[in-house]
Amino acid sequence: MYSIIVRTQLKPGNRERFLAAMLENAQASVREESGCLVFDVIEDRETPDCFHLYEVYRDEQALAAHKETPHYQASRQIVTPLIESQSVTRADVLGLNPER
């Protein structure tokens, strides 16, 4: 399995617009994409306007397919202007909670 962990620092005052678009994208990803196993949206408690996305895919091809979906593309149009900075960690998943 393949994972990306995306750290997103928003421009101040954009929390609600970001969450509206990103939560919809996350739900659609898990619901509609067989290759998307996990898509968690996490809000940092210590850094205002900072979010982490934890996404797990069957493989890198499933992530590539995710980026072609209408829900991903729609969310990017909304969230891209809201972002101050973003970084991505790419990782292999060695264990996943089977009760998820």
Secondary structure, 3 states (H helix, E strand, C coil): CEEEEEEEEECCCCHHHHHHHHHHHHHHHHHHCCCEEEEEEEECCCCCCEEEEEEEECCHHHHHHHCCCHHHHHHHHHHHHHEEEEEEEEEECCCCCCCC
